[in-house]
Amino acid sequence: MTDLSNQNALSTKQIILTDAERQRCEIWTRVMGYHRPVSSFNIGKKGEFHERQYFTECAAEQHC
């Protein structure tokens, strides 16, 4: 049997990582019908990706 009070104490402890310990998150996006990682884009396509404007359906309808 495990001690639940000990598990609760461990689960509430915050984990603090330095930037060197963090794992880089890879961003994927849909291009021309299939998904690709943004890291594989050339410099022009990366610029286009960062210029994209995102919208929500509700805001586009103008009556939500």
Distance bins in CASP14 RR format, pairs under 12 A and 6 or more apart:
PFRMAT RR
TARGET T0000
AUTHOR 0000-0000-0000
RMODE 2
METHOD distances of the structure
MODEL  1
1 7 0 0 0 0 0 1 0 0 0 0 0
2 8 0 0 0 0 0 1 0 0 0 0 0
2 10 0 0 0 0 0 1 0 0 0 0 0
3 9 0 0 0 0 1 0 0 0 0 0 0
3 10 0 0 0 0 0 1 0 0 0 0 0
4 10 0 0 0 0 0 1 0 0 0 0 0
4 11 0 0 0 0 0 1 0 0 0 0 0
5 11 0 0 0 0 0 1 0 0 0 0 0
5 12 0 0 0 0 0 1 0 0 0 0 0
6 12 0 0 0 0 0 1 0 0 0 0 0
6 13 0 0 0 0 0 1 0 0 0 0 0
7 13 0 0 0 0 0 1 0 0 0 0 0
15 21 0 0 0 0 1 0 0 0 0 0 0
15 22 0 0 0 0 0 1 0 0 0 0 0
16 22 0 0 0 0 0 1 0 0 0 0 0
17 23 0 0 0 0 1 0 0 0 0 0 0
24 37 0 0 0 0 0 1 0 0 0 0 0
24 38 0 0 0 0 0 1 0 0 0 0 0
24 39 0 0 0 0 1 0 0 0 0 0 0
25 37 0 0 0 0 0 1 0 0 0 0 0
25 38 0 0 0 0 0 1 0 0 0 0 0
25 39 0 0 0 0 0 1 0 0 0 0 0
26 35 0 0 0 0 0 1 0 0 0 0 0
26 36 0 0 0 0 0 1 0 0 0 0 0
26 37 1 0 1 0 0 0 0 0 0 0 0
26 38 1 0 0 1 0 0 0 0 0 0 0
26 39 1 0 0 1 0 0 0 0 0 0 0
26 40 0 0 0 0 1 0 0 0 0 0 0
27 35 0 0 0 0 0 1 0 0 0 0 0
27 36 0 0 0 0 0 1 0 0 0 0 0
27 37 1 0 0 1 0 0 0 0 0 0 0
27 38 1 0 1 0 0 0 0 0 0 0 0
27 39 1 0 0 1 0 0 0 0 0 0 0
27 40 0 0 0 0 0 1 0 0 0 0 0
27 41 0 0 0 0 0 1 0 0 0 0 0
27 46 0 0 0 0 0 1 0 0 0 0 0
27 49 0 0 0 0 1 0 0 0 0 0 0
27 50 0 0 0 0 0 1 0 0 0 0 0
27 52 0 0 0 0 0 1 0 0 0 0 0
28 34 0 0 0 0 0 1 0 0 0 0 0
28 35 1 0 1 0 0 0 0 0 0 0 0
28 36 1 0 0 1 0 0 0 0 0 0 0
28 37 1 0 1 0 0 0 0 0 0 0 0
28 38 1 0 0 1 0 0 0 0 0 0 0
28 39 0 0 0 0 1 0 0 0 0 0 0
28 40 0 0 0 0 1 0 0 0 0 0 0
28 41 0 0 0 0 0 1 0 0 0 0 0
28 49 0 0 0 0 0 1 0 0 0 0 0
29 35 1 0 0 1 0 0 0 0 0 0 0
29 36 1 0 0 1 0 0 0 0 0 0 0
29 37 0 0 0 0 1 0 0 0 0 0 0
29 38 1 0 1 0 0 0 0 0 0 0 0
29 39 0 0 0 0 0 1 0 0 0 0 0
29 40 0 0 0 0 0 1 0 0 0 0 0
29 41 0 0 0 0 1 0 0 0 0 0 0
29 45 0 0 0 0 1 0 0 0 0 0 0
29 46 0 0 0 0 0 1 0 0 0 0 0
29 48 0 0 0 0 0 1 0 0 0 0 0
29 49 1 0 0 1 0 0 0 0 0 0 0
29 50 0 0 0 0 0 1 0 0 0 0 0
29 52 0 0 0 0 1 0 0 0 0 0 0
29 54 0 0 0 0 0 1 0 0 0 0 0
30 36 0 0 0 0 1 0 0 0 0 0 0
30 37 0 0 0 0 0 1 0 0 0 0 0
30 38 0 0 0 0 0 1 0 0 0 0 0
30 49 0 0 0 0 0 1 0 0 0 0 0
30 52 0 0 0 0 0 1 0 0 0 0 0
31 37 0 0 0 0 0 1 0 0 0 0 0
31 38 0 0 0 0 1 0 0 0 0 0 0
31 40 0 0 0 0 1 0 0 0 0 0 0
31 41 0 0 0 0 1 0 0 0 0 0 0
31 42 0 0 0 0 0 1 0 0 0 0 0
31 45 1 0 0 1 0 0 0 0 0 0 0
31 46 0 0 0 0 0 1 0 0 0 0 0
31 48 0 0 0 0 1 0 0 0 0 0 0
31 49 0 0 0 0 1 0 0 0 0 0 0
31 52 0 0 0 0 0 1 0 0 0 0 0
32 45 0 0 0 0 0 1 0 0 0 0 0
36 42 0 0 0 0 0 1 0 0 0 0 0
36 45 0 0 0 0 1 0 0 0 0 0 0
36 46 0 0 0 0 0 1 0 0 0 0 0
36 49 0 0 0 0 0 1 0 0 0 0 0
37 45 0 0 0 0 0 1 0 0 0 0 0
37 46 0 0 0 0 0 1 0 0 0 0 0
37 49 0 0 0 0 0 1 0 0 0 0 0
38 44 0 0 0 0 0 1 0 0 0 0 0
38 45 0 0 0 0 1 0 0 0 0 0 0
38 46 1 0 0 1 0 0 0 0 0 0 0
38 47 0 0 0 0 1 0 0 0 0 0 0
38 48 0 0 0 0 0 1 0 0 0 0 0
38 49 1 0 1 0 0 0 0 0 0 0 0
38 50 0 0 0 0 1 0 0 0 0 0 0
38 52 0 0 0 0 0 1 0 0 0 0 0
39 45 0 0 0 0 0 1 0 0 0 0 0
39 46 0 0 0 0 1 0 0 0 0 0 0
39 49 0 0 0 0 0 1 0 0 0 0 0
40 46 0 0 0 0 1 0 0 0 0 0 0
40 49 0 0 0 0 0 1 0 0 0 0 0
41 47 0 0 0 0 1 0 0 0 0 0 0
41 48 0 0 0 0 1 0 0 0 0 0 0
41 49 1 0 0 1 0 0 0 0 0 0 0
41 50 0 0 0 0 0 1 0 0 0 0 0
42 48 0 0 0 0 0 1 0 0 0 0 0
42 49 0 0 0 0 0 1 0 0 0 0 0
43 49 0 0 0 0 0 1 0 0 0 0 0
43 50 0 0 0 0 0 1 0 0 0 0 0
44 50 0 0 0 0 1 0 0 0 0 0 0
44 51 0 0 0 0 1 0 0 0 0 0 0
45 51 0 0 0 0 0 1 0 0 0 0 0
45 52 0 0 0 0 0 1 0 0 0 0 0
46 52 0 0 0 0 0 1 0 0 0 0 0
53 59 0 0 0 0 0 1 0 0 0 0 0
53 60 0 0 0 0 0 1 0 0 0 0 0
54 60 0 0 0 0 0 1 0 0 0 0 0
55 61 0 0 0 0 0 1 0 0 0 0 0
55 62 0 0 0 0 0 1 0 0 0 0 0
56 62 0 0 0 0 0 1 0 0 0 0 0
56 64 0 0 0 0 1 0 0 0 0 0 0
57 63 0 0 0 0 0 1 0 0 0 0 0
57 64 0 0 0 0 1 0 0 0 0 0 0
58 64 1 1 0 0 0 0 0 0 0 0 0
END
